[in-house]
Amino acid sequence: MIFEFRKAILWSIILLFPFSSSASLRQYVAKVESSQWQLSDPSRLQCSLSHNLPGYGKAIFSSIASKQLNMEFELDMLQLPKTYGVAAVYSVPPKWMPGQASKNIADMTIRKQYNGDLPEQAAWTMLTELEKGFWPTIYYQDWYNQNDTVAVGLNASNFAQPYQQFAECVANLLPYSFEDIAYTVLNYNFGSSVLTKYSQQRLAMIGEYLKEDQDLELVLVDGYTDSYGMPGINQKVSVERAVEVKAFFSGMGVAPERIDVTGHGERRHISPNTNESTRAQNRRVVIQMSKP
């Protein structure tokens, strides 16, 4: 009930004072001539489009490598909220769009000592409104001065070109995340030293990821065999299998010193060695990656 009452007050302010001066409305918005949108360190792992909010902080749209298309909006505040509440997010027409009405986008939960954020649907809506020239604006009752309502506006000026670059970056993100490949078991074709087609695809995926994520310093590659044959030969084969994987990564441009290779021979079985089909499961290479 309290949140709904606050929303009603905020909506009345939007109708009465869209980008006008008012003693009770404190506004933070970049001037048209100084409005800046910036694509920050784009890669195939993440894309980030930011907008400076003078005197307030920064608005950030971001997307990361994943199986699913994703988008998030974050309001990076210089002064974090002192209490809990709710903000109203609207698409507001600038003064050179007479006759256009403000549109509701979403409610943003305000959490004590946390930046504000919005999920995928609201973030995409804000981006499309910016693309049309509208100014997504966040309204809330100030937590430091109860007499003031704060309006944080995203200026659509100079948005088009950085947004095009951002969209291209998002389209080029890897279609999987670190969690999808952090632990991978590579298997070999039946009676062969050639990896299965699925394992070859996984190997290529890991290589592409390693090329992009330079912060991931160490990758463990462990080779294993079944117990068929002499232990000494099996130990040698397990090392060779792990070394082949390392060579594959090096061929993709991954620094060799980032790959640590170990051969375990016929130790650490995961399946009985009683027949060919079960022994095949023991002939494997395990790739493990971890982040700090």
N, C-alpha and C positions, 0 to 999 in steps of 0.2 A: 504493500500500500504506500509506504514512504517513497519507494523508488518510482511508482507511478505518479505520485504527486510532484516529485522532482522533475520527471520527464515533462509533465504538463507545464511547469514553470519554464523549463528550458525551451520548449516548443513555442511558447508565447514570446520569449526573447528572440528566437530565430525569426519569427514573423515580423517583429517590430524593429529589430536592430540588425539586419544582415549586413555586416561590415560597416556599421555606423558607429560613431563615438557615443559612449554612454558611461555615466559615472559608475554604474553597477556592472558593466560588461568590460572585462579586461581581455584584450585581443592580442594574439601572437600569430603573426602571419608575415611572410616575406613580401617585400614590396615587388611590384611587377618588374621593375628594372633590375632587381637583385635576386630574383627567384632562380634558384639553382637546383637541378636534379643531376645526380651523379651515379654512374654505374661503378661499383667498387670491386676491384680484383675479380673479374669474372672468370669462371673456370667450368669444367664439366662436373664439378662437385657441388657448386653453389653459385647463386646469382643474387645480388643485392642492389636495390635501387633506393637511394636515400635523398632526402630533401631537408635542407637546413631550415630551422625555425628560430630566427633571431630572438635571443633572450629566453628561449624555452628549451631547446634541445634539437632533436632530429626525428623525422619520420622515416621509417625503413620498411620496404617491401622485400621479402626474401623467399627464395625457393631453393630446395636442395635435391640432390640426386636421390631418386627413389623409384620404386615400381609404379607408384601412383603420382600423377601430376598434383603438385601441392603449392600453396601460397600462404604466406603469413604477413600480417602487418604488426609492426611494433612502434609504439610511441616512446622513444628514448628521452626521458625527462631529466633536466638538470636537477630539479627538486622532486624527489619521489613523494608519492601520496603519504599523508600523515594518518589517514583513516581509510575506511572502506566506503564504497558508494557505487554509483552508476553514472556513466556518461552517455549522452545522446549523440550519435553520429549521423550527420545529415549531408546531403549533397546540396550545396548552396550556389546559386548562380551569381557570378560577379556582377558588378553594377552596370557593365556594358551589355548585359543580357536582360533588358527590361521585359517584364511580362512573364518570365520564367519562374516557376515555383520551386521552393526547396523540397527535397525528397528525403524521406527517412531511409537510412542504410542499415543501421544496427544499434544495439545497445552494447556498450563496452563496460565490463565490470572493472571497477577500480579496487585494487588490492593494496593494502598497506605495505609501503616500502618495495613496491614492484612497478616496473614499467607497465604501461597499458598495452594490450595486444588484442588482435582480432583474428578469427580463424579464416579459412580459405574463402568461403563464399563472400563474406563481407570485404575481404581484401581485394578479391577480383572485382567486386562491384565498385569499390573506391577507384581502382585503376581505370575501369571503363568510364566512370564519371569524369575523371581527370582527362581522359582521351577526348571527351566531348566538350571540354573547356570548363566544366563545373569545378567547384572547390570543395572537396570533402572537408567538413568542419566538425570538430569534437567540442561539445559543450558540457560543462559540469560545474557544480558549485565548488568554489575554491575551498580547499581544506585548511588554508592558512588565514583566510579572511572570509568569514561567513556572509559578509555583505556583498561579495563579488561573485559574479559568474565568469568563468574563463571560457574563451573561445579560441581554439587552436585550429587555424586554417591551413590547408595545403594548396598553395598557389599553382594553378595549372599552366602558368606562363613558362615557356622554355621546357615543356614536358615531352613534346612529341618525339624528338630525336633520341634522347636518353631512353625513353620507353621502348622505342623500336629496337635499340641495342639490347635492352633488358629482355624483351620478348624473344629475340634471337638466342640469347644466352639460355633462357629457360628451355627453349626447344632443343638445345644441344646438350642438356644435362644427361648424365649416364642414367639409364633406365633401371638402376638398382642402387642400393645403399651399401655402406660398409658392413652393416649387420648381415646383409644377404650373403656376403662372401668371406666373413671374418674367419670362419672355420669350414674348410672344404676338403672332402675326401675324393681323390682322383682314382678311378679304377681302370683296369686294362681289359681289352677285348679277350674273349675266351681263347686260351692257348696262344696269346700274342703279347708282344711287348709294346703294342700300340694302344694308346689311351682310347677309351670309348668316345663316341661322338659327343656325348653329354659332358664328359670330363674335359674334352678339348675346348668346348664352349666355355666351361667354367674357368679354365686356365686363361683363355683370352680375356674374359671379364676381369679377372684378378689383375692381369697385366695392364689393362687399360686403367684400372683404378690406381694401381701403384704409380703409374706415370703422372697422374694428377695430384695425388696426395703425397706431397713431399715431406709432410710432418710425420708420416708413418715411417719410422726409422728402421725397424727390424721386422723381418718376415721369417718365420720358422718353417722349413721344408723338411719333413721327415719321411724317409723311404722305408718300406717294409716288403718282406717276401713271405711265401708260404714255407713249410718245412720240408718240401720236396727237394732233394739234392743235398750237397755237402754244406755244413754251416759256414765254412769259410767263403765258399762261392756265393752263398746267399747274402752274406754280409757285403761282399763286393757289389753284387747286383743291386742291393738296396741303396747303396751310395750312388751308384751310376744313375739310378732312376731319379733320385733327388737332384743330382747334378744336372741332369737333362732339363728338369723343370727350371732350375736356376738359369741355365743357358737360354732357355726360351724367354724368360723375363729380361735377361740382359740384351737379347736380340730386339726386344721392344723398346729399349732405351732406359731400362731400370738399372740404377747403379748396382754393381755386383756386391758391394760391401753392405748393402741393405738386406741381403739374403743370407741366412744362416742355414747350412745344410748338415743333416745328420742321417746316417744309415743305421737301422736297427736290425737288419738281417731278418731271421725268422722268429725273433722275439715279439712279444706283445700281440699275439694273435687276437683277432676279434671274431673268429669263426673256427670251427673244427677243421682239421686238415684230413678228414676222412675220405673226401672225394673231390673231384675236379671243381665242381660248382662251389663248394664251400671254400676250397683253397683259393679260388679266384678272388674271394673277398679279402683275403689276407695280402694279396699282391696289390699294394696300394701306395699312394703318396698322400700325405696329409699336410695341408698348408694352414698355418695358424697366424693370424695377425691380431694385434691388440693396440689400443691407444692409451696414452696416459690418462 
